Amino acid sequence: MRFLTKDELPLVQLLIQNDIADNVYRASAIVVGLELASLPTDEERLARARLYRDHRNSGENATVSFAKAIKGEVVA
C-alpha cells in the first residue's frame, strides 16, 4: 500500500459515507485500485465504486473486480 495523494484522501471518506467500504484501509485500496481521483465528479466515482462492489459481491477477486469496474462492465 502506498500513501494517498491530496486528491485521493477525501475520496476515502466519500466511500465510507456511501457504504462502499467499511473502513479506511479498504476505502484506500478501492480509491487507488479504481483510479477514482482520475474521474471528474463524485457521481462518476461512486458509480465506478458501486460497479466494483457489485463484482466483489458476486464472488470476483479484487483485481478482476477493479479491472471490470474501470471498463464499466456490469455484473451479469
TAPEWO-V360792 format. One record per backbone hydrogen bond with DSSP energy under -1.0 kcal/mol. NH is the residue of the N-H (numbers start at 1). CO is the residue of the C=O. E is the energy in kcal/mol with one decimal. If there is no record, write none. Layout:
NH | CO | E
NH | CO | E
This chain:
9 | 5 | -2.1
11 | 8 | -1.2
12 | 9 | -1.1
14 | 10 | -1.4
15 | 11 | -2.1
16 | 12 | -1.9
17 | 13 | -3.0
18 | 14 | -1.4
19 | 16 | -1.5
20 | 15 | -2.8
21 | 15 | -1.2
27 | 23 | -2.5
28 | 24 | -2.6
29 | 25 | -1.9
30 | 26 | -2.1
31 | 27 | -2.6
32 | 28 | -2.2
33 | 29 | -2.8
34 | 30 | -2.4
35 | 32 | -1.0
36 | 31 | -1.9
38 | 35 | -1.5
39 | 36 | -1.7
45 | 41 | -1.9
46 | 42 | -2.9
47 | 43 | -2.1
48 | 44 | -2.2
49 | 45 | -2.4
50 | 46 | -2.5
51 | 47 | -2.0
52 | 48 | -2.4
53 | 49 | -2.5
54 | 50 | -2.5
55 | 51 | -2.2
56 | 52 | -2.6
57 | 53 | -2.7
58 | 54 | -1.1
59 | 56 | -1.5
60 | 55 | -2.0
65 | 61 | -2.5
66 | 62 | -2.8
67 | 63 | -2.0
68 | 64 | -2.6
69 | 65 | -2.4
70 | 66 | -2.4
71 | 67 | -1.8
73 | 68 | -2.5
